[in-house]
Every structure is written in structure tokens, then in C-alpha cells.
Amino acid sequence: MAETPLKSAPGEQPQATQAISDTVREMLATLRTGGAQAAQDYARRLDGWEGEIVVSPERIEQAIAETPQSLKDSIGWAHDNISRFAAAQRATAKDMQVELRPGLVAGQKQIPVRSAGCYVPGGRYSHIASALMTIATAREAGVPDITACTPPNAAADGIPSPMLYAMQLAGASRILTLGGVQGVAALAFGLFGGRPADILVGPGNAYVAEAKRQLFGHVGIDMFAGPTDILVLADATADPETVANDLVGQAEHGPTSPAWLATTDRALADTVLSRVPQLIATLPPANREAATAAWRDFGEVVLCADAEEMAAYADRKAPEHLHVQAADLPWWRDRLRAYGSLFLGASTTVAFGDKAAGPNHVLPTSGAARYTGGLSVHKFLKTVTWQEVGDDALPDLATATAAISRAEGMEAHARTADIRLDRAATPAKQAVGETG
């Protein structure tokens, strides 16, 4: 049977996406020609920031001193997990070579990009974990030059000290007090003494996402990121209180953050539907406002007949975060096919992955998990290939190449094969003449 909706999501009211696109295009054009001065002007006008853009070593030392040791310990613990996971990923990306036929050798090399631009969101929350996830992963991939930027925080008179501590710990080569389109442009164009980025990574608001989209091609990007989302799959073994808290935990990200539940248990669904608004009501004002809108406009609860129907629903949704709170976890791990990151069991929570567990939290949203995974060391690596042709392989390779080229109508291609075939044959002819 088809899933039975118990709460549908009306979704977002139509937005002026064209207006965002036009604004970003105009800003990027100004920043491309106006450079650092234009970026400073935008920072002053949009964020009220009059201070230095490039964070000084003295300010970083001050931030290290100001960050409480207990918080340093937690950031360091998370950084160690994230770095170790990224290093293990890096070990899976290997150089190799293979002799395809006698004399025909081909291979691949893993080459890190030379520079990365890491955007660390600031806005509603100070995303310390995002600094670790982007910068440390680039560092483990072997990127030699990493510029990071984050918006100024009025309450902190710039970048909050714990954020600066995390950025320097993760290995940023330079840090810019700059957000929004101007921050993305500074990374892409190499403003304020930085090297132009080969790739831009990190989440941000709609303007940041659009800036990355418009710059794609000129630079690489990790992905097109939209609002964060979560899907919980729960059966009768799940605890409804835990499920409700996990949904609220992601809804607080922002007013457009979807939170979905698919379950085979009607009693659990009814309890969750009752508890989510109650839990949201206990949040601090800003969090409560965001979560209320997210649950009202994007919250969805469906009742499924069995585990397979839940799995099929999950594959269609292709959520960023997929949390299974159900029996037989190995079955779910093997069955599910479309998600950014998978969280197995009630002892796991998306917040662990968001902050400290190790796997990267920069993940595909808006259904993009159908075709891509999240940020990893592989995003910072170029898998390039090489080939070398010996005498044994040349005749057959040249013959096949010439034949295919002429069938395609590409005569000049064919002649590049012919000339090598002729040259290879010449010494043999000469040898026959000499011995005759």
C-alpha cells in the first residue's frame, strides 16, 4: 500500500529566487572588478563591520587564550575524530597502474588541489563544527593553501574566540572576517593576499549558495546546498520521546529545514505529533521561532505498512540525514540507497555527526543524495590518469586508433596513429635489408 500521510508539509511560499540570482550576479561583477575594496565596502554596508578583514596572529593568540580549556578539549576531541576519519578516507584514494596489454601501461594519480576556500557559516549560530569539517578535511587531503572566512559577529566584535580557535586548530592558512557573497568572492578571487581557490566548500545561506552556483566552472564547488533536513525511520521498538527530540534537533536549524518521520507504528506517530510542538515551545526564543516555522511548513509524518515501504519512502526522499530507529540495523544498512549520512540505532543522533563523531557533516540536501555523497577528502583530490606505450603495444593500438578515427571522420587523428605505426615499422624494414 502507499504511505498514509498523518501530517503533510505545505512547503515554502514562493520566493523571489530570480531576485536573489540577480543580486548575487551584480555583487560578483562588482567584486570581480573592485576587489578587496569592494568586499570591505559590502562588509561595512551589509554587516556593519569596520574592522580588519584578515585576522592577525595576535588576535588568534588572544582567541586561544580566551577559549575555556574545557571547550578547547571538546573541540580538540572532535577535531581528532574528524581528522582521523578524513585520513582514513585519504588512504583509500590510491595511485595505481596496470599493464592493460603487453607494452600498454596506464595508471592514475591522486593530486590535491593547490588551494581551497572554506566558507564557515556564522549567522544564526556560530558553527564551530563546520570549521573543523571543511578546513581539517582539506588539510588531510594534502591541500597546501587553505583560506577560511566567516561572517563577523556583532556580539563578539568580529569572529568569536572559540570559532577562531577551531579554525586555526584545523589548519587554516589565513582567516577572513567576511561573510555572504563578499566572503565567497574573496575566496574565489584570492582577495586580501590569498591564493584564488581551486575549490569552494562549506554551507551558507541562499545568497552564499547562489554565489557558489554562479562561480562554478571558474572554480570547483563541493555541492549546491539547500536547507538541512532529517528523515527518521522508526518502528514499534523506537522511543517516541527520542524520535520527537531528534526531529526538533534538526528543525531548529532554520525555518525552511524539513523534518520527516516515517513509521510503521500509529501510536508512536500520534505521540510524536503531540510532543514535537511541546518540545519546540521549551526552546530559547530564536531557536523556537525557527523550529516552529520549520515544523509547521516542512514537517511531515507518514504511516507505512512495513520496513520495505519505509525504505522505499526514504530512497525517494534521499534525505541529508537518515536516522534509523528500528530493529535489524544490518538490514537497514544494506538496504538503504539514498542519503547523505546514515545514523543507525537509537544511541546514535544526527547531532553526533553534526559536531564530533568524525564523518563529515557537509552533506547533500534537497534530494541531491540520489546522485552524490557529502564532503570528503575526495572533493579536494584530482584523480588524473597517465599512459605509456611500448613497442609491443604500438602496432595493434595504432591500427585500432586509426580505424576508429577514420570511421568517425577524424582524419588528422588517424594520421597521428599512422605516423607512429610507420616509424615503428621502419627499423624492422632496415634490419631486414641489412641482413639480406
N, C-alpha and C positions, 0 to 999 in steps of 0.2 A: 504494500500500500504506500501511498505518498505520505510524506510527513504531514502532521497536523499542526498548523500554527496556533500557538497559545498566546503569543504576543508578536505582532508584526512591527516592522520598523518602517515608519513613514519616510525616513530619509531626510536629507538636507533640502532646504528650499533652494531653488536655482540661484546660482551665484554669478557674479559678473566676471567669469573666467577670462573673457576677452579683455576686460579692463585690467586684470592682473597681468596678462600677457603683454599688453601694450605698455603698461607702466614699466615692467621689467625690461622690455626691449629698449625703451627710451633711456632708462638708467644705465644699462650696459653700454649703450652708444656713448653716453656722456663719460662713463668711467673709462672706456677704452681710449678716448682721446684726452680726457682730463687727468687721468692717472691718480696719483696719491692725493693730490689737492682736491679732486672731485670726491674721492672717498671720504676725506676729512670733512668736506662740506656736508655730505649726506649724513655722516655720523653726528655732526653738530645739529643738523636740522631735524633728523628723524629720531635720534636717540638722546639728544641733549648732551652729547659727550664732547667736552672741550679739552680733555687730557691727551696724553701721549698715546699714539696708536701702538707702537712697538713696545712691548713690556720689557722693562730694563732688568738686567741681572739683579740689581739692588731690590727691585720690587719683588722678584721671585724669591730672593733670600728672606725678605720680610714675610712673604706668604708662608714659606716653610716654617718660620719661627712662630707665626700666628696660628697655624693649624694645630689643634689639640692632638697630643700624641695618640690618644685612643682612636681618633678619626684617621690619623696617619696609618695606624696599624691596620684598620679596616680597609682603607684604600690600598695599602700595600698587599694585603691578603688577596683582595680582588685582582689587583694588577698581576700578581704571581700566577693566579689561575688563568687569567686571560692570556698572558704571555706564554705560559706553558702549553695551553691548547693551540695557540697560533703556531708555536714552534713545532708541535706535533703535526699540524697541517702542513707546514713548510716541508717537513721530512717526507711527505707523500708526493710532493712535486719534484720529480727527479729528472735529471738529464738521462738520456738513453741513446743507444744507437743499435741498428740492426742491419745485417747484410741480407738484403732482400733477394738478391741473386749473386752468384759469384762475381765480384768486382763492383757491385752496386750497393754502396753503403749509405744509409740515411740515418738521421738522428734528430733529437730535439734538445734544446737548452731552455732553462728557466732563467730569465733575466729580469731582475727587479726594475721597475720604472725608476727614473733618476730623482723625481720629485713628486710629492703628494701634498695635496691641500686638504686638511681635515677641518670640517665645519662642526663646531660643538654648540648645540642649541643652548640658549640661555633663557629667554622669555619668561614663561610662567614659572618654570622650575630651573634650578641650577643643576644641569645634567653632568655631574662628575663622572658617572659611569661611561657616558658617551665619549669623553676624552680618552679614557682608557681603551675603550673598544676600537676606536679609529686609530689613534696615534700608536699604541703599543702593537697593534696588528701590522701596521705599515713598517714599524721598526723590525719586527720579527721576520717580515718578508725580505728585509735587506734594503729597504729604501733609504738612501743616504741623506736626503734633504726633505724634512717634513715641516711645513708651516701649518700652524693651527690658529683658528680665530674663534672668538665667541663674543656675543654682544656685551656691552657694558651694563653693569647692574647699578642702578642709582643708589640702592641701599648700601652697596659695598664700595661706592665711589670707584667703579671700574669692574674688574673681574674679582669675584670672591676668592679669598685666600685658599680655601680647600680646592677650588677648581684649578687655580694656578699650581698648587702643589701636585695635583693629579696630572696636569698637562706636562709639567717638567719631569715628573717621575716616569711617565710613559715614553718620553724621549723626543719631545718637540724640539726642532732646531731653532724655531722662533715662534713667538706667540703674539697675536694681534688682538687688540681690544677693538673689535669691529664685528658687526653682525649684519644680517639681512643681505640684500643684493650687493651692497658695497663690500661686505666681507667675502662673499663668493667671488666677486670680481677681483679683489685683491689677491686671493689665492690663485685664480686662473691666470691673471696678467703679471704676476710676480711683482706687485707693488710693495713699497716700504722695504726694499732691499732683499726681498725673497726671490727665489727662482720660480719662474712660471710653472704651475703644476702640470704634470702629465696626467694626473687623475684627481678628481674631486670626490670626496666621500663624506658621509655624515648626513643625518636628518636635519630638517628645519621646517619652517612654516611654508605656506603656499607660495610666497614670493621667493624663498630660497629654492624650493623645488623647481619653480619655473625658471629661475636663473640657471640652474644646473641643466635643465632641459634645453634651454636655448644655447648654452655653451657646448653641449655635447657635439662631438665631432672636432671642434677646436681642441677640446680636452676630453679625456675619458671620464666617466662617472660610474659610481657604484650601482645606482638604480634610480628609477623615478619613484620617489617615496610619497605616499599619502598619509592620512591619519592612521595611527596604530590601531590594531584590532585584536580580539581574542575570540576563540571558539572553545567552549568546554563541552566535552562528551562525557556524559555521566549515566550510569545505570543505577539499579536499586542499592548497590553496595556503597554508593557515594554519600557523603555527609552534606546535606543541603546548606548548612551554615558555611562550610568551607567553600562550596561552589559559589554561593552568593558573594562572599568576600572576594573571591578571585575575579568575579565579573566586575565588581566595584573597583577593584585594584587597577584594572585597565581603563575603566570608564573615566577615572579622574584625570587621565592624560589630557583630555580636551573635549569640547562639546561635539566634535564630529567623530569620536572614537567608537567604533562599533563594539558591542559586547554581546556575544551569541551563546546560546545554550541549546544543545540537542540531547534529549534524554529518552530513555525507554520507560521511565517511571513517572506517572502522572502526579503522585503525591509529592515527589521531590520537586517537580516543576512548579506546583502550586505554592510550595513553601518558599522556593527561590523567588518567585514573582512577588510574594508578600515581603520577603526580607530585604531585597535589594533597595527599595526606596527607604526603608527604615535605616539601613546601614549608611546610605548616602546622606541622610539627614544628620548623622553624627559627625560628618567631616568638617574641617575648617571651611570658612566661607568660600574662598576661591575654589577649593577642591570640590566643594558641594555644588557650586554653580556649574562647573564643568561636567561633573558626573551626572547631575540631574538632566542636563540637556542631552548628553550622550545616551543615557538610558531611555529617555523619552523618545528621541528621534531615531536612534540606531540600535536599541536593544531588541533582541529577537529570541524567542523561546519556541522550540518545536518539539513535538512528541513523535518519536519514531517507533516502529514495530519491533525492531531488533538491532543487534550490533551492526549487521551489514548495512542496514538502512542509515544508521548514524554515520558509518564510514563513507557511504556514497554521498551523503549530505556534506561531510567535511571535504571530500575531494572536489565537490562543486564550489564550495566556498573558498577553498585554497587560502586559509587564514594565515596571517602573520604568525600568531601564537596559537598552537593547537595543544590543548591540555586534556589528557585522558584521565578521568577518574572513574575507572570501571575495572571489572575483573578481566583476567587473562591478558596482562600487559604485553607479553611477547606477541600475541596475535595482532594486537593493535599496531605495534611497532613494525611488523612485517606487512600489514595490510594497507596502512595509510600511505597516500601517494603525493599529496599536495599540501605543503605547509612550509613556513619559513623556519620554525624551530618547533620541535615536539617535546612536550613535557609529560612524562609518564608517571602516573600514580599520585595519590593524594599528598604524599610527603614532599612532592615537587611543587613549585609555584612559579609562575611566569616572572615574578619579581626576582627570584633567584637568578634566572637567566638575564634579566634586565641589568642586574647590578654586579654580581660577583661570582657566578658559578664557573664561567670560563668560555663557553661558546658565545659567539658574537651576537649582540642584540640589535645590530643594524640589519633589518630583515625586510623582505619584500612585503608590500601591502597592496590593498585594492585588488586582490586576486592574482597578483604577479607571481605568487608561489606556484602557479601552474607551470611556469617555464623557467624560473630562476631560483637560486638559493640566496642566502644573505651574504653580508660582507665576510671575507676571509682573506687569508694571505694570498690566495689565488688571484684576487682582484688587483693586487699590486704587482703581479708577475706577468711577463710576456712569455708565452710558450712559443718559441721560434724553432724553425726547422732548418736543417742543412742536409746537403747531399754531396757525394763524391763518386765519380765514375772511373772505374779502372778499365784496362784493356779488355778483360774478359767480358765485361758487360756491354761495352760500347756498340758492337755490331747490331745486336738484337734491339737495344734501346734506341739507337739512331733510326733503324729501319721502321720500328713501330711508330716513333715520333713523326717521321716524315710522312708515313702513310696516313696517320690521323690528321696531321696538319693539312695535307692536300685535300682530304675528304671534307675538311672544314672550310676550304678555300683560302687557307693562310699559307701562301707560297713562301714568304720570307721565313716563316717559322721552319718550314720543311728544309729550306736551304741551310739553315744553321745546323740541322742534323746531317744533311748530306756532306757538308764540308768536313765534318769530323769523321764521318764514315770513309770518305776518300782518303783523308790523311792517315787514318788507321790502316788502310789497305796498302798505301804506298810503300812503307818499309818492307812489307811482306813481298810485294812485287819485285822490289830492288834485290831482296835477298835471293829470290828465285833466279833472277837474271845473273847474279854474281856466281851462284853455284852451278848454273848451266854453262 
